[in-house]
Amino acid sequence: MDLFITNSQKKCYGELEISGSKSESNRLLIIKSFIPNIEIQNLSNSDDTILLLNALSSKKSILDIKHAGTAMRFLTAFFATQPKKKVLLTGSERMKERPIGVLVDALKKIGADISYDGHSGFPPLKINGKIIKGGELSLSSKVSSQFISAILLISPFLENGITLKLNGKITSLPYIEMTLSILKKIGVIYNFKNNVIKIEKFDRIKENLIVVESDWSSASYFYSCVALSDNAELKLTRFYDKSIQGDSILIDLYKNFGVESRIKDGALYLRKIKKFKVKDSMDFNLINCPDLAQTIAVTSFGVGVECNLYGLHTLRIKETDRLEALYTELSKLGANVKITRDSLHIYQSENIFSNIKIKTYNDHRMALAFAPLALKVPIQIENYKVISKSFPTFWEDMESIGFQVIKNEY
């Protein structure tokens, strides 16, 4: 199933309603499983969130969460704390290649009963839920923030809470801070100092109605649209000042590409700054917001500037090896690209090749990130339905702001 997309006018105008943050929604669903009387509004409509929601309510002994990495990590910790719950947690073939041993080892240290049903250190997992008292743990701070968040989310519901020491410079700190902020909102007491997070046993609910802010990661693709357009004005609803989502750094990052952001009355307004001169070369360290790497890489190539992106080591173990995927697809388009273990470098290119078919590698962000490039040249997106993992209405939204989209169903 391929899709052809173009924007011959090179303009974007319109108003969009983006679903709630997937990251916030998934954290809140785990908390709601411990505290059922919490009410959540504006939940994400992504496949990942739906898979997590269905798994939490399922009575089945085998649960397949497909490509949903967050669900795999969070459910591993959650089911481990549920007495008499026995489950085999599995996923797609790619999921079975994504390491989870660090999280399993940490949970076993505080009493969890988890074993492997295949290769050691990887899903599927056999989980026998039991009462876990908690205690002290130590982890490398370079591990996925989802491992850390999975532990933090169960901590308030353990008799002794958790004291978690993180060794070294922390990766994706905003995602950890998001988890702590959500816990604080419902009344959890914690202390985060000198890389040590101490969470006490939960006492009582402080707030039982939580409204999820719209997803800043999803907003990134429209930032790219504005940057790549000749003229653009977009309104995105349900965005607020002082967001707990790390990807709200988009406001500052995309100033470099001539995108003006303004938040007013619960909406985010984006505008292309006329006659803006983009620098010839830019450097960004994305260690705190690695999900933006694909979007920024495509934007940089599209506007024809040199761009060096650092802090990308976690991209190797996502839905695909995102660094290799970016290298391959950008090269097909005519880009001069270099990648290392944890960085990506795009050099100035004279041309962008038209009608190139972008392979998505079962990775939603490959389709989402490359689509705005249609403002420069017509392109094709392979397996276009992969976007439902995080943004099911994306193609319809692109049409509503000026893109021409043709789907080939076969």
C-alpha positions as CSV (number, residue, x, y, z in Angstrom):
1,M,0.0,0.0,0.0
2,D,1.7,3.1,-1.3
3,L,0.7,6.8,-1.1
4,F,1.6,9.7,-3.4
5,I,1.8,13.1,-1.9
6,T,2.5,16.6,-3.2
7,N,1.8,20.2,-2.6
8,S,2.1,22.2,-5.8
9,Q,1.1,25.5,-4.2
10,K,3.9,25.2,-1.6
11,K,1.5,26.7,1.0
12,C,-0.1,25.4,4.2
13,Y,-3.1,27.0,5.9
14,G,-5.7,25.6,8.3
15,E,-6.7,24.5,11.8
16,L,-6.0,21.1,13.2
17,E,-7.1,19.2,16.3
18,I,-4.3,16.9,17.3
19,S,-5.0,14.0,19.7
20,G,-3.7,13.8,23.2
21,S,0.0,13.0,23.9
22,K,0.8,9.4,23.5
23,S,3.5,9.6,26.2
24,E,1.2,11.3,28.7
25,S,-1.7,8.9,27.9
26,N,0.3,5.8,28.3
27,R,1.6,6.9,31.7
28,L,-1.8,7.8,32.9
29,L,-3.3,4.5,31.9
30,I,-0.8,2.6,34.1
31,I,-1.7,4.9,37.0
32,K,-5.4,4.5,36.4
33,S,-5.0,0.7,36.6
34,F,-3.8,1.3,40.2
35,I,-6.3,4.0,40.9
36,P,-9.5,3.3,38.9
37,N,-11.4,6.5,39.9
38,I,-9.0,8.8,38.1
39,E,-10.7,10.3,35.0
40,I,-8.6,11.0,31.9
41,Q,-9.8,13.3,29.1
42,N,-8.3,13.7,25.6
43,L,-6.6,10.3,25.5
44,S,-4.4,9.6,22.5
45,N,-6.1,7.8,19.7
46,S,-2.9,6.2,18.6
47,D,-2.5,2.4,18.0
48,D,0.1,2.3,20.9
49,T,-2.4,3.7,23.4
50,I,-5.2,1.5,22.2
51,L,-3.0,-1.6,22.5
52,L,-2.0,-0.6,26.0
53,L,-5.6,0.1,27.0
54,N,-6.8,-3.3,25.6
55,A,-3.9,-5.2,27.3
56,L,-4.7,-3.7,30.7
57,S,-8.3,-4.8,30.5
58,S,-7.7,-8.2,28.9
59,K,-8.2,-11.5,30.6
60,K,-6.1,-13.4,28.1
61,S,-2.9,-15.2,29.2
62,I,-1.0,-14.2,26.0
63,L,-0.8,-10.5,25.1
64,D,0.6,-9.3,21.8
65,I,1.5,-5.6,21.9
66,K,2.9,-5.7,18.3
67,H,5.3,-2.7,17.7
68,A,4.4,-0.8,20.9
69,G,7.6,-0.4,22.7
70,T,6.2,1.8,25.5
71,A,3.5,-0.7,26.2
72,M,6.0,-3.5,26.4
73,R,8.1,-1.7,29.0
74,F,5.3,-0.3,31.1
75,L,3.2,-3.5,31.1
76,T,6.3,-5.6,32.1
77,A,6.6,-3.5,35.3
78,F,2.8,-3.3,35.9
79,F,2.0,-7.0,35.5
80,A,4.9,-7.9,37.7
81,T,3.1,-6.1,40.6
82,Q,-0.3,-7.8,40.1
83,P,-0.8,-10.9,42.4
84,K,-2.1,-14.0,40.7
85,K,-1.7,-12.4,37.2
86,K,0.1,-14.8,34.9
87,V,0.8,-13.5,31.4
88,L,3.0,-14.1,28.4
89,L,3.9,-10.7,27.0
90,T,5.0,-10.7,23.4
91,G,5.1,-8.5,20.3
92,S,6.2,-8.2,16.7
93,E,9.4,-9.8,15.3
94,R,11.1,-6.4,15.6
95,M,9.9,-6.2,19.3
96,K,11.6,-9.5,19.9
97,E,14.9,-7.9,18.8
98,R,14.6,-4.9,21.2
99,P,16.5,-5.5,24.5
100,I,14.6,-5.4,27.7
101,G,17.0,-7.2,30.0
102,V,18.0,-4.1,32.0
103,L,14.4,-3.5,33.1
104,V,13.8,-7.2,33.8
105,D,16.9,-7.4,35.9
106,A,15.9,-4.3,37.9
107,L,12.4,-5.6,38.6
108,K,13.8,-9.0,39.7
109,K,16.1,-7.3,42.1
110,I,13.0,-6.0,44.0
111,G,11.3,-9.3,43.9
112,A,9.6,-9.7,40.5
113,D,9.1,-13.1,38.9
114,I,9.9,-12.7,35.2
115,S,11.5,-15.1,32.8
116,Y,12.2,-15.3,29.1
117,D,10.3,-17.4,26.6
118,G,12.9,-17.0,23.9
119,H,16.3,-15.4,23.8
120,S,17.6,-14.1,27.2
121,G,17.3,-10.4,27.5
122,F,14.5,-10.0,24.9
123,P,10.7,-10.5,24.7
124,P,8.6,-12.6,24.9
125,L,8.4,-12.5,28.7
126,K,6.7,-14.8,31.2
127,I,5.4,-12.7,34.1
128,N,4.0,-14.2,37.3
129,G,2.5,-11.2,39.2
130,K,3.1,-11.0,42.9
131,I,3.3,-8.5,45.8
132,I,6.5,-6.5,45.5
133,K,7.6,-4.4,48.4
134,G,10.1,-2.2,46.6
135,G,13.4,-0.9,47.9
136,E,16.6,0.4,46.4
137,L,17.8,0.1,42.8
138,S,20.7,1.4,40.7
139,L,20.7,1.8,36.9
140,S,22.9,3.3,34.3
141,S,21.4,6.7,33.3
142,K,22.1,5.9,29.7
143,V,19.4,3.2,29.4
144,S,16.1,4.0,27.7
145,S,14.0,6.5,29.7
146,Q,11.1,4.1,29.3
147,F,12.8,1.6,31.5
148,I,13.2,4.2,34.2
149,S,9.6,5.5,33.8
150,A,8.3,1.9,34.0
151,I,9.8,1.6,37.4
152,L,8.8,5.0,38.5
153,L,5.1,4.4,37.6
154,I,4.8,1.4,39.9
155,S,6.9,2.9,42.7
156,P,4.1,4.7,44.6
157,F,2.1,1.5,44.8
158,L,4.8,-0.6,46.5
159,E,4.9,-0.8,50.3
160,N,8.4,0.6,50.5
161,G,8.3,2.8,47.5
162,I,11.5,3.0,45.4
163,T,14.8,4.8,45.7
164,L,16.4,4.8,42.3
165,K,20.0,5.8,41.7
166,L,20.9,6.8,38.1
167,N,24.6,6.5,37.3
168,G,26.0,9.1,34.8
169,K,24.5,11.7,32.6
170,I,20.7,11.0,32.1
171,T,19.3,10.2,28.6
172,S,16.0,11.8,27.6
173,L,15.6,13.6,31.0
174,P,12.3,15.3,29.9
175,Y,10.5,12.0,29.7
176,I,11.6,11.1,33.2
177,E,10.5,14.6,34.4
178,M,7.1,14.0,32.6
179,T,6.6,10.8,34.5
180,L,7.4,12.5,37.8
181,S,5.2,15.5,37.0
182,I,2.2,13.3,36.3
183,L,2.8,11.4,39.5
184,K,3.0,14.7,41.4
185,K,-0.3,15.9,39.9
186,I,-2.2,12.9,41.4
187,G,-0.5,13.4,44.8
188,V,2.6,11.3,44.8
189,I,5.5,12.6,46.9
190,Y,9.0,12.3,45.5
191,N,12.5,13.7,45.7
192,F,14.9,14.0,42.7
193,K,18.3,15.2,43.7
194,N,21.9,14.3,42.6
195,N,20.6,11.6,40.2
196,V,18.7,9.9,42.9
197,I,14.9,9.6,42.7
198,K,13.1,8.7,45.9
199,I,9.3,8.0,45.6
200,E,7.2,7.3,48.7
201,K,4.2,5.0,48.9
202,F,1.1,6.6,47.6
203,D,-1.1,8.2,50.2
204,R,-4.2,9.8,48.7
205,I,-5.4,11.4,45.4
206,K,-4.8,15.0,45.0
207,E,-6.4,15.4,41.6
208,N,-8.7,12.9,39.9
209,L,-9.5,14.6,36.6
210,I,-6.5,14.8,34.2
211,V,-6.7,16.5,30.8
212,V,-4.0,15.3,28.4
213,E,-2.3,18.0,26.4
214,S,-2.1,17.4,22.6
215,D,1.0,15.6,21.4
216,W,4.0,17.8,20.7
217,S,5.7,15.0,18.8
218,S,2.8,15.0,16.3
219,A,3.0,18.8,16.1
220,S,6.6,18.5,14.9
221,Y,5.5,17.4,11.4
222,F,3.6,20.6,11.0
223,Y,6.5,22.6,12.2
224,S,8.4,20.9,9.3
225,C,5.6,21.8,6.9
226,V,5.8,25.5,7.8
227,A,9.6,25.5,7.5
228,L,9.5,23.9,4.1
229,S,6.6,26.0,2.7
230,D,6.7,29.4,0.9
231,N,3.8,30.6,3.1
232,A,2.0,29.0,6.0
233,E,-0.2,29.8,8.9
234,L,-1.5,26.9,11.1
235,K,-3.6,26.6,14.3
236,L,-3.2,23.5,16.4
237,T,-5.6,23.1,19.3
238,R,-5.0,22.0,22.9
239,F,-1.5,23.2,23.4
240,Y,-0.4,25.1,26.5
241,D,2.4,27.1,28.0
242,K,4.7,25.3,30.4
243,S,4.2,21.9,28.8
244,I,5.5,18.8,30.6
245,Q,6.4,17.3,27.2
246,G,10.1,17.6,26.3
247,D,9.3,17.9,22.6
248,S,7.8,21.3,23.2
249,I,11.5,22.4,22.6
250,L,10.2,22.6,19.0
251,I,9.3,26.2,19.7
252,D,13.0,27.1,20.1
253,L,14.4,24.6,17.6
254,Y,12.3,25.7,14.7
255,K,13.1,29.4,15.1
256,N,16.2,28.4,13.3
257,F,14.1,27.4,10.3
258,G,12.0,30.5,10.2
259,V,8.9,29.2,12.1
260,E,7.2,31.6,14.5
261,S,5.3,30.0,17.4
262,R,2.6,31.6,19.6
263,I,0.4,30.0,22.2
264,K,-2.8,31.7,23.1
265,D,-6.1,30.5,24.7
266,G,-5.1,26.8,24.5
267,A,-3.9,26.8,20.9
268,L,-0.6,26.8,19.1
269,Y,-0.2,29.2,16.2
270,L,2.5,28.6,13.6
271,R,3.6,31.0,10.9
272,K,6.3,31.1,8.3
273,I,8.5,34.2,8.8
274,K,8.8,35.9,5.4
275,K,12.3,36.5,4.0
276,F,13.9,34.5,6.8
277,K,17.5,33.6,6.1
278,V,18.4,30.2,7.4
279,K,22.0,29.7,8.6
280,D,24.3,27.7,6.3
281,S,25.1,25.2,9.1
282,M,23.4,24.2,12.3
283,D,24.2,21.8,15.2
284,F,21.6,20.3,17.5
285,N,22.0,17.9,20.5
286,L,18.8,15.9,20.7
287,I,19.7,13.7,23.6
288,N,16.6,15.0,25.4
289,C,14.3,14.8,22.4
290,P,15.4,12.0,20.1
291,D,11.9,11.5,18.6
292,L,12.5,14.8,16.8
293,A,15.6,13.6,14.9
294,Q,13.9,12.3,11.8
295,T,11.7,15.4,11.4
296,I,14.6,17.8,11.8
297,A,16.8,15.8,9.5
298,V,14.2,15.9,6.7
299,T,13.6,19.6,7.3
300,S,17.3,20.4,7.1
301,F,17.7,18.5,3.9
302,G,14.6,20.1,2.5
303,V,15.8,23.7,3.1
304,G,19.2,22.8,1.9
305,V,21.4,23.5,4.9
306,E,24.1,21.5,6.6
307,C,22.9,20.0,9.8
308,N,24.7,18.0,12.5
309,L,22.5,16.0,15.0
310,Y,24.0,14.5,18.1
311,G,22.8,12.5,21.1
312,L,21.0,9.9,19.0
313,H,22.3,6.6,20.4
314,T,18.8,5.4,21.3
315,L,17.6,5.6,17.7
316,R,19.4,2.4,17.0
317,I,16.9,0.3,19.0
318,K,13.6,1.9,18.0
319,E,11.0,0.4,15.7
320,T,13.9,0.2,13.3
321,D,17.5,1.3,13.3
322,R,16.4,4.9,12.6
323,L,19.9,6.2,11.9
324,E,20.4,3.5,9.2
325,A,16.9,4.1,7.8
326,L,17.5,7.9,7.6
327,Y,20.8,7.4,5.9
328,T,19.3,5.1,3.3
329,E,16.2,7.1,2.5
330,L,17.8,10.5,2.5
331,S,20.5,9.2,0.2
332,K,17.9,8.0,-2.3
333,L,16.6,11.6,-2.4
334,G,20.0,12.9,-3.3
335,A,21.3,13.9,0.2
336,N,24.9,13.7,1.2
337,V,24.6,12.0,4.6
338,K,27.0,10.5,7.2
339,I,26.0,8.6,10.3
340,T,28.0,7.4,13.3
341,R,27.0,5.4,16.4
342,D,25.1,8.3,17.8
343,S,25.0,11.2,15.3
344,L,23.8,12.1,11.9
345,H,25.3,14.7,9.5
346,I,23.6,16.2,6.5
347,Y,25.7,18.3,4.0
348,Q,24.4,20.8,1.6
349,S,22.8,19.2,-1.5
350,E,22.0,20.9,-4.8
351,N,19.0,18.8,-5.8
352,I,16.1,16.8,-4.3
353,F,15.1,13.9,-6.5
354,S,11.3,13.7,-7.4
355,N,8.9,10.8,-7.0
356,I,11.3,8.7,-4.8
357,K,9.5,6.0,-2.9
358,I,10.3,6.2,0.9
359,K,10.5,2.9,2.7
360,T,9.0,3.1,6.2
361,Y,10.5,0.0,7.8
362,N,7.3,-0.5,9.9
363,D,8.3,2.8,11.6
364,H,5.5,5.4,11.9
365,R,8.0,8.3,12.2
366,M,9.6,7.5,8.9
367,A,6.3,8.1,7.1
368,L,5.4,11.1,9.2
369,A,8.8,12.8,9.0
370,F,9.3,12.5,5.2
371,A,5.7,13.6,4.2
372,P,6.3,17.3,4.6
373,L,9.1,17.1,2.0
374,A,6.2,16.9,-0.6
375,L,6.3,20.8,-0.3
376,K,9.5,20.6,-2.3
377,V,9.0,17.6,-4.6
378,P,6.3,14.9,-5.1
379,I,7.2,11.8,-3.2
380,Q,5.8,8.3,-2.5
381,I,5.4,6.7,0.9
382,E,5.5,3.0,1.2
383,N,3.2,1.2,3.7
384,Y,1.5,4.5,4.5
385,K,-0.9,3.1,7.1
386,V,2.0,2.6,9.5
387,I,1.2,6.2,10.8
388,S,-1.7,4.8,12.8
389,K,0.8,3.8,15.5
390,S,0.9,7.4,16.7
391,F,-1.2,9.6,14.4
392,P,-4.1,7.8,12.7
393,T,-5.6,11.0,11.1
394,F,-2.4,12.3,9.7
395,W,-3.1,11.9,5.9
396,E,-6.5,13.5,6.3
397,D,-5.0,16.4,8.2
398,M,-2.4,16.9,5.6
399,E,-5.1,17.1,2.9
400,S,-7.0,19.7,5.0
401,I,-4.0,22.1,5.0
402,G,-3.3,22.0,1.3
403,F,-1.5,18.7,0.4
404,Q,-2.7,16.4,-2.4
405,V,-2.8,12.8,-1.3
406,I,-3.5,9.8,-3.5
407,K,-3.7,6.3,-1.8
408,N,-3.0,3.1,-3.8
409,E,-4.8,0.2,-2.2
410,Y,-3.5,-3.2,-3.3
